[in-house]
Amino acid sequence: MRLFLVVVLFLMYLLPCRGAAASLDSLVTELNRTLAHKADYDAQRWSRIGVLTKEFRAYQGNDDAKFALGLSIYNEYKAFKYDSAFAYCLKITRLAEQLHSPPKQQVAKLRLAFVLLSSGLFKETFDALDSIQPSQLSDADKVEYYFIKARAYNDLANFNQDAFYRPGYLTKLLTYADSALQYCRPGSYECLAVQALVTQETGNLQNGIAVFRQIRQLPGLTQHQLAIGASTLANIYSRAGYEDKAFELLLLSAIADVKSATKETVAMSEVANYCYRRGDLANAYAFIKEAQEEAAFYKARQRQVQISQFSSIIDGKKIDIIESQRKSQNVYLILVTLLAVVVAAFAAVIFGQLRKLRKAGQLIAATILELRERNTEQRLLNQELTQANSALAEANARLAEANKIKEEYIGYYFHHNTQYLDERETLKKKVGTLLSAKQYTGVQQLADSINVKRERSELFKGFDTVFLRLFPDFVAQFNTLFREEDQVHLDEDQMLTAELRIFALIRLGIDDSEQISQMLGYSINTIYAYKTRVKNRALVPKEEFEARIRRF
């Protein structure tokens, strides 16, 4: 579903007649939200790699099958982590040598050339490519061979930025791209990817849009392929002067990169560049640091060099802002000093008057008495102010807690409701199809398949997970109100009991029994029965029990 939503957004940018594009700010927000879950996406890739590597180490069959398994592990690593991809290139090279299979040896070299290029090792890339004999490659591998050569000269031209050598690099790029197209199946992703690379260099916007209109119609389009497509089209839009369109596509590319756990990418650093140019220094700084982490994790040397240059500009701008703030603070300190001098002058005048007043005995006594009374009033005021500050601090703590609860549960219920709506939409379509076909038995079976009890259990499980993340000590604190034999002891993977869930809602500030009964699906009498039974076992008075729960 997430991939579908990203594709829909992508189509909106390619086909303006479909409707207005989402705002740039909303896409920046979506990118930040996606980055917050980056560890989850990375964990999915690590999980796949773990399964494959375990199978590879334990495999005892023929070397042909193990070679194919090694290629699968390489494919997981090639855009994720250079060191590991390189290591598996060496392993499949040894397997190919053991098999005495020249074609497999050429395939291993070809895979090695790709990761060397991705890591910015241009000389080593060309050495590896020059050692390959294209005649021993399949047509599909020939496409990759010539495409890697074309991309190598493209990356070299972009990295060097040398006016003398760049035209020669681009000429070779177009030559090898033409060679790749000779072996492509027309309309395939590989063919369209080669055309996109050529279109990027020619800068023809209409051809670029046409190519990517074909790409997005391909079945089984992956997040990684979508990211590459969006990034390449963004480059074409940028060259044509459509900076907003380019920024939007780069944001989509960066989002897709994070979701596909791709580390060998340029989109994130380009997004940081656009944020900087728009004056959004906070996001520019966050995204360039993320791009640096990605490049360092993958060991993309040329990316690290390019990113470090731009990162220094952002750091310099940040230092300028800090320096400006420091100067403002200095001005403030000067003003405070002047004010202190004025206050000191007034104090000197006052003390001079006091010395004169001491000459009059009765007036002095009356003044001292008055000052004592004022001091007493001041102490009382100070006590009241201290109490008010304490109350304010407590209110602020409660407000912060409420905000945290709100953020956690809003996020959880938004995600849950989105999934629920998706399921209802699917159900609606199925019912509509069955009714159109007059398959009423199928409609009844579909209705019988709806497990309300399971859905409510999932709802409770989600509520319990978020609540225990917010209040990890709640159960322990709850048990302090009971004797040892009456305390609740949950298993490690067990969620809250029905009784605990009622008092969890009270801890969140929901103390209306009727509202609790509606939320939990119990009768109001059941709620009263649960609450009474718990309070009867408590060590504290019944009338104080709920107040104690709210203070946890």
Number of C-alpha atoms within 10 A of each C-alpha: 8 10 14 11 10 18 19 14 16 23 19 16 20 21 13 10 9 11 10 10 16 12 10 15 10 10 18 20 12 15 21 16 12 18 18 11 12 16 13 15 18 17 12 14 16 16 11 12 18 13 11 17 15 10 14 18 10 9 13 10 8 9 15 15 13 18 20 14 18 24 20 16 21 26 15 19 24 26 21 25 24 23 16 17 26 19 14 23 25 17 17 26 22 15 20 21 13 12 15 11 12 14 17 21 22 24 26 23 23 26 27 26 29 24 26 23 24 26 24 21 16 18 11 14 23 17 11 19 22 13 12 19 17 19 10 15 20 13 16 13 18 23 25 22 26 23 25 25 24 27 23 25 22 21 20 20 19 13 15 11 11 11 9 8 12 17 12 12 19 22 14 17 25 22 14 21 23 18 16 26 20 13 18 19 14 11 13 12 18 20 21 20 21 25 20 24 22 21 20 20 16 15 18 15 19 11 16 25 19 12 20 23 15 13 22 20 11 13 8 8 15 15 23 20 19 22 27 22 24 25 25 25 26 29 24 26 24 17 17 13 11 13 16 15 20 26 26 26 29 30 27 26 31 31 25 27 25 26 23 21 24 24 25 24 25 20 27 27 26 25 27 30 23 21 20 20 11 10 10 13 18 13 19 24 20 12 25 24 18 16 28 22 14 25 25 17 15 27 21 24 16 20 23 20 15 14 22 16 10 17 23 11 12 20 13 12 15 15 12 12 12 12 12 12 12 12 12 12 12 12 12 12 12 12 12 12 12 12 12 12 12 12 12 12 12 12 12 12 11 11 12 11 11 13 11 10 15 13 10 10 10 11 12 16 13 11 15 12 12 12 12 12 12 12 12 12 12 12 12 12 12 12 12 12 12 12 12 12 12 12 12 12 12 12 12 12 12 13 12 12 14 14 12 13 17 13 11 15 17 12 12 16 15 11 12 15 11 12 13 14 12 13 12 12 12 12 16 12 12 15 19 13 14 17 14 10 10 11 12 13 11 16 18 12 10 14 12 10 9 11 10 10 9 10 12 13 12 13 15 18 15 16 20 19 16 16 21 15 12 15 15 12 11 18 18 12 14 18 15 12 18 18 11 9 7 12 16 16 10 11 8 6 5 10 17 20 12 14 15 19 18 21 22 24 19 18 20 15 12 14 16 10 18 14 13 20 17 11 12 16 12 13 14 15 12 13 20 13 13 16 19 12 12 16 19 12 16 18 12 13 11 15 9 10 16 16 12 14 18 16 8 12
